[in-house]
Structure formats: structure tokens, C-alpha cells
Amino acid sequence: MPEQWTLTLRLYRQKANEAPRYDTFTLQVNPDEYVLDAVERVWAFHDRSLCFRHACHHSTCGACGMRVNGVEKLTCITPLRAVTQNGAVLTIEPLRNFPIVSDLVVDMGDLYRKMERVNARAVLPVTEAEIEHPASTWNPEDAQYLRLSDCLECGLCISACPVAATTAAYLGPAPLAAIQDQGMRRHPELLPLADSEDGVWRCHSAFECTAVCPSFVDPARRIMDLRRQVVGAKLRQVFGK
Amino acid sequence: MNNQPSSRKLLTWFNPLGRNPGAWAFILNRLTGLGLTFYLFLHLIVLGRLAQGPQAYEEFLELTKSPLVKLGELLVIGAVIYHALNGLRVVLTSFGLGIRQQTQMFYLSVLLALVGTLVFAIRMFAG
């Protein structure tokens, strides 16, 4: 018999032209289930008008990002046990810094447009991936093998970033990390975007993006590395190399 | 529905709930920066008293000997030390140095600011 917890889910609700409110639902859950499972159970057994995004249920699609007790989480891989306890109230809210479409669903269009603007790679050669194999262990012909990019485009980093909260034009952690992933030397055409007012220099080093990233992208480190690359590219321009 | 970025959300910069040490450093850096800017204006006003003659200046200096003003000066000292050390932390991490240690560098900045403030407090109140 699996362990059973009684949880109260406090869900943010807002439909078009309505004031926001919170609805509460009391559920019996297995604490090893995920937050998304609990939200789905509310939809399945309590309120079919609840809107939320989800698809793959295994942290590949990046659709189910929400704020759980105020912190950005990919809910399909966040066990209930990790964020709450038996008898507690669990507050679920939509991501910040994106327009709310309905309830927990936000419009991610702005992020997707920015990712397109920086030509973010969906896949990349394994030889260029930052994974456990050092670059020296690959053979040149291994470049034919591709892997998915680490970034899920889930938007958690944009929601957590304090600068993204106040500056809509800021490219944001995920797009800047996507520029770093491509590199200034191989893609000098991205220099004006990275080196712009709303590019790499707008970051104020709060490191929240890395703290909430569910996919080891480590955007903060990439932004800092991109700064180094931008300075290098500018110096090369000055000295004509 | 309104959930978009906006400059009116400036106060969210100062909300530490659910945030991590990197954001606490960000918040503290802004608070100390604003505090030091306010202090700079106060400092200029004090210097302005010089133009009103030695008596006005001396009268103002008497006021600065009160415990409340001394407490304020301690806050300035703590803010200066933290802001300077965190500034170094931001410079280092901005160029890729010590990113993995940024949390420890933040804690060290706070610790050194507290120690420095304590040293000044002992000298100011014991002397």
C-alpha cells in the first residue's frame, strides 16, 4: 500500500475579463507522484474548466512550467514530497513575466520569438554538447551524430529573472544561453544582439535562472561566458583579427 | 491578462521569498546602493554647513555624537564593505571567474561586512 498524503491544492484561476482568484481542492495523493499529477487530478475529478499546459510528462517538452509555492518548477519532474508535506497547502500559480491566457496557461510567444531571433539550435552535434565526454574523446566523424539541445524553452528562467520582470525587451537567460551555445567565433552575426542594450550586459547577476533551470543549461554561467566572448569579439574587431 | 514585464514591477526586485543566495546578493546590493546614494546626499548637505560658518558646522558635529547617528554610521560602514565586496564578486563572475563559488563569495562578503561593522562598532562605542 503506497503512502497516502492529504494535500490542499490552492490553484490560481483567471479567465478572460475576470479578476484573478484562488480555488482550493483537497486531494489524496501519493507523495512520490509529481505536482503535475495532482493538478491533472483536480482537472479530472474536480473541475474540468481548469486550464494548464502539459504534454510529454518527462521533462522534454517544457510545457508544464508553473510556480509551486512561489518557486518556478517543471511540474512533471517535481515530486510532491520535494515541495510540500502531508496536510499542507500547495499553491500553484502561472509563470511570471508572460501574459496569462487562462488559469495556469501563459502565452510563451515572446520567448519563442526571441529564441528564433537568435537562431537557437534544437539539436546540435554531440561533439559540441557540454556533456560528460571531454571534447578530446570525440572523433571528427562523430559530429554526424546529433542530440537534442539541453534547453527545453520552458520559460522558467524568464519567470525567475528579476531583470526580465521589469524589462520586456531584455533577451533573457534562455536566448542569451542559446547565443553562447553557438559561439561568437562561429556566429559573429549574433554579436550585435548579444552586445546590445538588452543583451548580455542587461543581466544583473542574480543567478535565479540557473537556480530554477530544470535541464542543466546553467544560463547564468553561459551569460557570463558570453560576456567574455563578446569582449573577445570586440577586441578582435579593434585589432582587426 | 496582465502578467507581462513592466517597469512598474520594480518592487519585485526586492522580494526575497522563494529566491536563492544569488538573488539575495542582488537584493542586498540594490538596498546598500540606494542607502549609500542617500548617504552621499546627506554627506553633501553636511559639507554645505561649512559655507554657513564654523559655528553652524560645530553645532552639526555635536549632533553626530548621538547614539542614533552613530548607529546610522555603522549601517553606512556595513553597506560600504558589503557593496564593495559584492561588486568584486560581480566583476569576477561577469568574466567567468568563480561562478561555481558565487554563493560562497556572497556569504563571505556578508560575513566580512558584519565583522568589519563589529570592529568599527567596538571602536566607536568603546572609545
Boltz contact constraints between the chains, C-beta under 6 A:
constraints:
  - contact:
      token1: [A, 14]
      token2: [B, 1]
      max_distance: 6.0
  - contact:
      token1: [A, 70]
      token2: [B, 17]
      max_distance: 6.0
  - contact:
      token1: [A, 70]
      token2: [B, 18]
      max_distance: 6.0
  - contact:
      token1: [A, 71]
      token2: [B, 18]
      max_distance: 6.0
  - contact:
      token1: [A, 97]
      token2: [B, 5]
      max_distance: 6.0
  - contact:
      token1: [A, 99]
      token2: [B, 3]
      max_distance: 6.0
  - contact:
      token1: [A, 99]
      token2: [B, 4]
      max_distance: 6.0
  - contact:
      token1: [A, 100]
      token2: [B, 1]
      max_distance: 6.0
  - contact:
      token1: [A, 100]
      token2: [B, 3]
      max_distance: 6.0
  - contact:
      token1: [A, 162]
      token2: [B, 13]
      max_distance: 6.0
  - contact:
      token1: [A, 164]
      token2: [B, 5]
      max_distance: 6.0
  - contact:
      token1: [A, 165]
      token2: [B, 5]
      max_distance: 6.0
  - contact:
      token1: [A, 165]
      token2: [B, 9]
      max_distance: 6.0
  - contact:
      token1: [A, 165]
      token2: [B, 12]
      max_distance: 6.0
  - contact:
      token1: [A, 166]
      token2: [B, 7]
      max_distance: 6.0
  - contact:
      token1: [A, 166]
      token2: [B, 9]
      max_distance: 6.0
  - contact:
      token1: [A, 166]
      token2: [B, 10]
      max_distance: 6.0
  - contact:
      token1: [A, 168]
      token2: [B, 5]
      max_distance: 6.0
  - contact:
      token1: [A, 205]
      token2: [B, 90]
      max_distance: 6.0
  - contact:
      token1: [A, 206]
      token2: [B, 22]
      max_distance: 6.0
  - contact:
      token1: [A, 206]
      token2: [B, 23]
      max_distance: 6.0
  - contact:
      token1: [A, 206]
      token2: [B, 26]
      max_distance: 6.0
  - contact:
      token1: [A, 207]
      token2: [B, 22]
      max_distance: 6.0
  - contact:
      token1: [A, 208]
      token2: [B, 23]
      max_distance: 6.0
  - contact:
      token1: [A, 211]
      token2: [B, 20]
      max_distance: 6.0
  - contact:
      token1: [A, 221]
      token2: [B, 99]
      max_distance: 6.0
  - contact:
      token1: [A, 224]
      token2: [B, 93]
      max_distance: 6.0
  - contact:
      token1: [A, 224]
      token2: [B, 94]
      max_distance: 6.0
  - contact:
      token1: [A, 224]
      token2: [B, 96]
      max_distance: 6.0
  - contact:
      token1: [A, 224]
      token2: [B, 99]
      max_distance: 6.0
  - contact:
      token1: [A, 225]
      token2: [B, 96]
      max_distance: 6.0
  - contact:
      token1: [A, 227]
      token2: [B, 94]
      max_distance: 6.0
  - contact:
      token1: [A, 228]
      token2: [B, 95]
      max_distance: 6.0
  - contact:
      token1: [A, 228]
      token2: [B, 96]
      max_distance: 6.0
